[in-house]
Amino acid sequence: MKNILIVSKDSQLSNVIAIFLKREDYQVFVEDCGEHAAKVFRETAIDIIITEPYFNRGSVNGEQLASMYLSLQPRGKLLIMSGGEYEGTYPFIQKPFSVEDFLDKVSEILGE
């Protein structure tokens, strides 16, 4: 079973995403700030983090979180989701997205 960590300031979106991922037999962790998310991936092998590039909870944003995660788990995967533009280097999905497109993107990144 793959472990997925969702980090978003939008708890409603995170919870909906988590429901659909659990239906696909993923183990899902949900956090709303970078500090709490970092604690999760320090204690648990996370296969992919799904986050936003920027969020206003705590002192760690999505880009910083990605860097911290990859320094600990170099083979880790990331998916950035945003309703705005994203010019970064990580795989990206534009909000709003369909459940099907989202699940396809996660499977693609995980190589399934």
Rosetta constraint file for C-alpha pairs under 8 A:
AtomPair CA 1 CA 25 HARMONIC 6.78 0.50
AtomPair CA 1 CA 26 HARMONIC 5.83 0.50
AtomPair CA 1 CA 27 HARMONIC 6.61 0.50
AtomPair CA 2 CA 26 HARMONIC 5.34 0.50
AtomPair CA 2 CA 27 HARMONIC 6.10 0.50
AtomPair CA 2 CA 46 HARMONIC 7.57 0.50
AtomPair CA 2 CA 47 HARMONIC 6.03 0.50
AtomPair CA 3 CA 26 HARMONIC 6.09 0.50
AtomPair CA 3 CA 27 HARMONIC 4.77 0.50
AtomPair CA 3 CA 28 HARMONIC 5.95 0.50
AtomPair CA 3 CA 29 HARMONIC 7.67 0.50
AtomPair CA 3 CA 45 HARMONIC 7.02 0.50
AtomPair CA 3 CA 46 HARMONIC 4.95 0.50
AtomPair CA 3 CA 47 HARMONIC 5.27 0.50
AtomPair CA 3 CA 48 HARMONIC 6.89 0.50
AtomPair CA 4 CA 26 HARMONIC 6.83 0.50
AtomPair CA 4 CA 27 HARMONIC 6.11 0.50
AtomPair CA 4 CA 28 HARMONIC 4.86 0.50
AtomPair CA 4 CA 29 HARMONIC 6.18 0.50
AtomPair CA 4 CA 46 HARMONIC 5.85 0.50
AtomPair CA 4 CA 47 HARMONIC 5.94 0.50
AtomPair CA 4 CA 48 HARMONIC 5.12 0.50
AtomPair CA 4 CA 49 HARMONIC 5.89 0.50
AtomPair CA 4 CA 50 HARMONIC 7.42 0.50
AtomPair CA 5 CA 28 HARMONIC 5.88 0.50
AtomPair CA 5 CA 29 HARMONIC 4.69 0.50
AtomPair CA 5 CA 30 HARMONIC 5.82 0.50
AtomPair CA 5 CA 31 HARMONIC 7.53 0.50
AtomPair CA 5 CA 37 HARMONIC 7.51 0.50
AtomPair CA 5 CA 46 HARMONIC 6.67 0.50
AtomPair CA 5 CA 48 HARMONIC 6.41 0.50
AtomPair CA 5 CA 49 HARMONIC 4.74 0.50
AtomPair CA 5 CA 50 HARMONIC 6.17 0.50
AtomPair CA 6 CA 14 HARMONIC 6.46 0.50
AtomPair CA 6 CA 18 HARMONIC 7.79 0.50
AtomPair CA 6 CA 28 HARMONIC 7.41 0.50
AtomPair CA 6 CA 29 HARMONIC 6.18 0.50
AtomPair CA 6 CA 30 HARMONIC 4.82 0.50
AtomPair CA 6 CA 31 HARMONIC 6.26 0.50
AtomPair CA 6 CA 49 HARMONIC 5.85 0.50
AtomPair CA 6 CA 50 HARMONIC 4.76 0.50
AtomPair CA 6 CA 51 HARMONIC 5.87 0.50
AtomPair CA 7 CA 14 HARMONIC 7.48 0.50
AtomPair CA 7 CA 30 HARMONIC 6.05 0.50
AtomPair CA 7 CA 31 HARMONIC 4.93 0.50
AtomPair CA 7 CA 32 HARMONIC 5.34 0.50
AtomPair CA 7 CA 33 HARMONIC 6.57 0.50
AtomPair CA 7 CA 34 HARMONIC 7.21 0.50
AtomPair CA 7 CA 37 HARMONIC 6.71 0.50
AtomPair CA 7 CA 49 HARMONIC 7.34 0.50
AtomPair CA 7 CA 50 HARMONIC 6.22 0.50
AtomPair CA 7 CA 51 HARMONIC 4.77 0.50
AtomPair CA 7 CA 52 HARMONIC 7.19 0.50
AtomPair CA 8 CA 14 HARMONIC 6.47 0.50
AtomPair CA 8 CA 31 HARMONIC 6.76 0.50
AtomPair CA 8 CA 32 HARMONIC 5.03 0.50
AtomPair CA 8 CA 33 HARMONIC 7.09 0.50
AtomPair CA 8 CA 51 HARMONIC 5.71 0.50
AtomPair CA 8 CA 52 HARMONIC 6.16 0.50
AtomPair CA 8 CA 55 HARMONIC 7.02 0.50
AtomPair CA 9 CA 32 HARMONIC 5.11 0.50
AtomPair CA 9 CA 33 HARMONIC 7.14 0.50
AtomPair CA 9 CA 55 HARMONIC 6.09 0.50
AtomPair CA 9 CA 56 HARMONIC 7.26 0.50
AtomPair CA 9 CA 57 HARMONIC 6.88 0.50
AtomPair CA 10 CA 14 HARMONIC 6.27 0.50
AtomPair CA 10 CA 32 HARMONIC 7.58 0.50
AtomPair CA 11 CA 15 HARMONIC 6.02 0.50
AtomPair CA 11 CA 32 HARMONIC 7.04 0.50
AtomPair CA 12 CA 16 HARMONIC 6.29 0.50
AtomPair CA 13 CA 17 HARMONIC 6.10 0.50
AtomPair CA 14 CA 18 HARMONIC 6.02 0.50
AtomPair CA 14 CA 30 HARMONIC 6.75 0.50
AtomPair CA 15 CA 19 HARMONIC 6.30 0.50
AtomPair CA 15 CA 30 HARMONIC 7.59 0.50
AtomPair CA 16 CA 20 HARMONIC 6.62 0.50
AtomPair CA 17 CA 21 HARMONIC 6.19 0.50
AtomPair CA 17 CA 99 HARMONIC 7.99 0.50
AtomPair CA 18 CA 22 HARMONIC 6.00 0.50
AtomPair CA 18 CA 28 HARMONIC 6.15 0.50
AtomPair CA 18 CA 29 HARMONIC 7.88 0.50
AtomPair CA 18 CA 30 HARMONIC 7.57 0.50
AtomPair CA 19 CA 23 HARMONIC 6.34 0.50
AtomPair CA 20 CA 24 HARMONIC 6.65 0.50
AtomPair CA 20 CA 99 HARMONIC 7.59 0.50
AtomPair CA 21 CA 25 HARMONIC 6.69 0.50
AtomPair CA 21 CA 26 HARMONIC 5.62 0.50
AtomPair CA 21 CA 27 HARMONIC 7.83 0.50
AtomPair CA 21 CA 28 HARMONIC 7.15 0.50
AtomPair CA 21 CA 103 HARMONIC 7.48 0.50
AtomPair CA 22 CA 26 HARMONIC 4.97 0.50
AtomPair CA 22 CA 27 HARMONIC 6.32 0.50
AtomPair CA 22 CA 28 HARMONIC 6.64 0.50
AtomPair CA 29 CA 40 HARMONIC 7.99 0.50
AtomPair CA 30 CA 37 HARMONIC 7.95 0.50
AtomPair CA 31 CA 36 HARMONIC 6.35 0.50
AtomPair CA 31 CA 37 HARMONIC 5.69 0.50
AtomPair CA 32 CA 36 HARMONIC 7.51 0.50
AtomPair CA 32 CA 37 HARMONIC 7.62 0.50
AtomPair CA 32 CA 57 HARMONIC 6.87 0.50
AtomPair CA 33 CA 37 HARMONIC 6.30 0.50
AtomPair CA 33 CA 55 HARMONIC 7.84 0.50
AtomPair CA 33 CA 57 HARMONIC 5.06 0.50
AtomPair CA 33 CA 58 HARMONIC 5.64 0.50
AtomPair CA 33 CA 60 HARMONIC 7.34 0.50
AtomPair CA 34 CA 38 HARMONIC 6.02 0.50
AtomPair CA 34 CA 57 HARMONIC 7.34 0.50
AtomPair CA 34 CA 58 HARMONIC 6.40 0.50
AtomPair CA 34 CA 59 HARMONIC 7.21 0.50
AtomPair CA 34 CA 60 HARMONIC 4.92 0.50
AtomPair CA 34 CA 61 HARMONIC 6.30 0.50
AtomPair CA 34 CA 62 HARMONIC 7.20 0.50
AtomPair CA 34 CA 65 HARMONIC 6.07 0.50
AtomPair CA 35 CA 39 HARMONIC 6.50 0.50
AtomPair CA 35 CA 58 HARMONIC 6.71 0.50
AtomPair CA 35 CA 59 HARMONIC 7.50 0.50
AtomPair CA 35 CA 60 HARMONIC 6.51 0.50
AtomPair CA 36 CA 40 HARMONIC 6.54 0.50
AtomPair CA 37 CA 41 HARMONIC 6.50 0.50
AtomPair CA 38 CA 42 HARMONIC 6.06 0.50
AtomPair CA 38 CA 65 HARMONIC 7.12 0.50
AtomPair CA 38 CA 68 HARMONIC 7.61 0.50
AtomPair CA 38 CA 69 HARMONIC 7.21 0.50
AtomPair CA 39 CA 43 HARMONIC 6.31 0.50
AtomPair CA 40 CA 44 HARMONIC 5.83 0.50
AtomPair CA 41 CA 45 HARMONIC 6.12 0.50
AtomPair CA 41 CA 46 HARMONIC 5.83 0.50
AtomPair CA 41 CA 69 HARMONIC 6.97 0.50
AtomPair CA 42 CA 72 HARMONIC 7.59 0.50
AtomPair CA 46 CA 76 HARMONIC 7.13 0.50
AtomPair CA 47 CA 76 HARMONIC 5.56 0.50
AtomPair CA 47 CA 77 HARMONIC 6.12 0.50
AtomPair CA 47 CA 110 HARMONIC 7.66 0.50
AtomPair CA 48 CA 76 HARMONIC 5.96 0.50
AtomPair CA 48 CA 77 HARMONIC 4.45 0.50
AtomPair CA 48 CA 78 HARMONIC 5.27 0.50
AtomPair CA 48 CA 79 HARMONIC 7.31 0.50
AtomPair CA 48 CA 110 HARMONIC 7.50 0.50
AtomPair CA 49 CA 66 HARMONIC 7.87 0.50
AtomPair CA 49 CA 76 HARMONIC 7.99 0.50
AtomPair CA 49 CA 77 HARMONIC 6.46 0.50
AtomPair CA 49 CA 78 HARMONIC 4.92 0.50
AtomPair CA 49 CA 79 HARMONIC 6.29 0.50
AtomPair CA 50 CA 78 HARMONIC 5.93 0.50
AtomPair CA 50 CA 79 HARMONIC 4.73 0.50
AtomPair CA 50 CA 80 HARMONIC 5.88 0.50
AtomPair CA 50 CA 81 HARMONIC 7.17 0.50
AtomPair CA 51 CA 62 HARMONIC 6.14 0.50
AtomPair CA 51 CA 78 HARMONIC 7.79 0.50
AtomPair CA 51 CA 79 HARMONIC 6.44 0.50
AtomPair CA 51 CA 80 HARMONIC 5.15 0.50
AtomPair CA 51 CA 81 HARMONIC 6.04 0.50
AtomPair CA 52 CA 62 HARMONIC 5.49 0.50
AtomPair CA 52 CA 80 HARMONIC 5.29 0.50
AtomPair CA 52 CA 81 HARMONIC 5.11 0.50
AtomPair CA 52 CA 82 HARMONIC 5.79 0.50
AtomPair CA 53 CA 61 HARMONIC 6.72 0.50
AtomPair CA 53 CA 62 HARMONIC 4.35 0.50
AtomPair CA 53 CA 63 HARMONIC 5.45 0.50
AtomPair CA 53 CA 80 HARMONIC 6.30 0.50
AtomPair CA 53 CA 81 HARMONIC 7.35 0.50
AtomPair CA 53 CA 82 HARMONIC 7.16 0.50
AtomPair CA 53 CA 86 HARMONIC 7.61 0.50
AtomPair CA 54 CA 61 HARMONIC 5.11 0.50
AtomPair CA 54 CA 62 HARMONIC 5.16 0.50
AtomPair CA 54 CA 63 HARMONIC 7.08 0.50
AtomPair CA 55 CA 61 HARMONIC 5.63 0.50
AtomPair CA 55 CA 62 HARMONIC 6.74 0.50
AtomPair CA 56 CA 61 HARMONIC 7.24 0.50
AtomPair CA 57 CA 61 HARMONIC 7.92 0.50
AtomPair CA 60 CA 64 HARMONIC 5.91 0.50
AtomPair CA 60 CA 65 HARMONIC 6.22 0.50
AtomPair CA 61 CA 65 HARMONIC 6.05 0.50
AtomPair CA 62 CA 66 HARMONIC 6.11 0.50
AtomPair CA 63 CA 67 HARMONIC 6.39 0.50
AtomPair CA 64 CA 68 HARMONIC 6.25 0.50
AtomPair CA 65 CA 69 HARMONIC 6.06 0.50
AtomPair CA 66 CA 70 HARMONIC 6.11 0.50
AtomPair CA 66 CA 78 HARMONIC 7.22 0.50
AtomPair CA 67 CA 71 HARMONIC 6.18 0.50
AtomPair CA 68 CA 72 HARMONIC 6.59 0.50
AtomPair CA 69 CA 73 HARMONIC 5.88 0.50
AtomPair CA 69 CA 74 HARMONIC 7.69 0.50
AtomPair CA 69 CA 76 HARMONIC 7.39 0.50
AtomPair CA 70 CA 74 HARMONIC 4.55 0.50
AtomPair CA 70 CA 75 HARMONIC 7.09 0.50
AtomPair CA 70 CA 76 HARMONIC 6.02 0.50
AtomPair CA 77 CA 109 HARMONIC 6.91 0.50
AtomPair CA 77 CA 110 HARMONIC 7.12 0.50
AtomPair CA 78 CA 90 HARMONIC 6.41 0.50
AtomPair CA 78 CA 91 HARMONIC 6.60 0.50
AtomPair CA 78 CA 109 HARMONIC 7.82 0.50
AtomPair CA 79 CA 90 HARMONIC 6.52 0.50
AtomPair CA 79 CA 91 HARMONIC 5.12 0.50
AtomPair CA 79 CA 92 HARMONIC 5.62 0.50
AtomPair CA 79 CA 93 HARMONIC 7.28 0.50
AtomPair CA 79 CA 106 HARMONIC 7.51 0.50
AtomPair CA 79 CA 109 HARMONIC 7.85 0.50
AtomPair CA 80 CA 90 HARMONIC 6.62 0.50
AtomPair CA 80 CA 91 HARMONIC 6.10 0.50
AtomPair CA 80 CA 92 HARMONIC 4.65 0.50
AtomPair CA 80 CA 93 HARMONIC 6.30 0.50
AtomPair CA 81 CA 92 HARMONIC 5.74 0.50
AtomPair CA 81 CA 93 HARMONIC 4.92 0.50
AtomPair CA 81 CA 94 HARMONIC 5.82 0.50
AtomPair CA 81 CA 95 HARMONIC 6.42 0.50
AtomPair CA 82 CA 86 HARMONIC 7.19 0.50
AtomPair CA 82 CA 92 HARMONIC 7.82 0.50
AtomPair CA 82 CA 93 HARMONIC 6.81 0.50
AtomPair CA 82 CA 94 HARMONIC 5.40 0.50
AtomPair CA 82 CA 95 HARMONIC 5.39 0.50
AtomPair CA 83 CA 94 HARMONIC 5.73 0.50
AtomPair CA 83 CA 95 HARMONIC 4.44 0.50
AtomPair CA 83 CA 96 HARMONIC 6.62 0.50
AtomPair CA 84 CA 94 HARMONIC 7.38 0.50
AtomPair CA 84 CA 95 HARMONIC 7.74 0.50
AtomPair CA 86 CA 92 HARMONIC 7.53 0.50
AtomPair CA 91 CA 109 HARMONIC 7.83 0.50
AtomPair CA 93 CA 97 HARMONIC 7.40 0.50
AtomPair CA 93 CA 102 HARMONIC 7.46 0.50
AtomPair CA 93 CA 105 HARMONIC 7.75 0.50
AtomPair CA 97 CA 101 HARMONIC 6.49 0.50
AtomPair CA 97 CA 102 HARMONIC 6.47 0.50
AtomPair CA 98 CA 102 HARMONIC 6.14 0.50
AtomPair CA 99 CA 103 HARMONIC 6.09 0.50
AtomPair CA 100 CA 104 HARMONIC 6.05 0.50
AtomPair CA 101 CA 105 HARMONIC 6.13 0.50
AtomPair CA 102 CA 106 HARMONIC 6.32 0.50
AtomPair CA 103 CA 107 HARMONIC 6.16 0.50
AtomPair CA 104 CA 108 HARMONIC 6.04 0.50
AtomPair CA 105 CA 109 HARMONIC 6.20 0.50
AtomPair CA 106 CA 110 HARMONIC 6.17 0.50
AtomPair CA 107 CA 111 HARMONIC 5.99 0.50
AtomPair CA 107 CA 112 HARMONIC 5.04 0.50
AtomPair CA 108 CA 112 HARMONIC 6.06 0.50
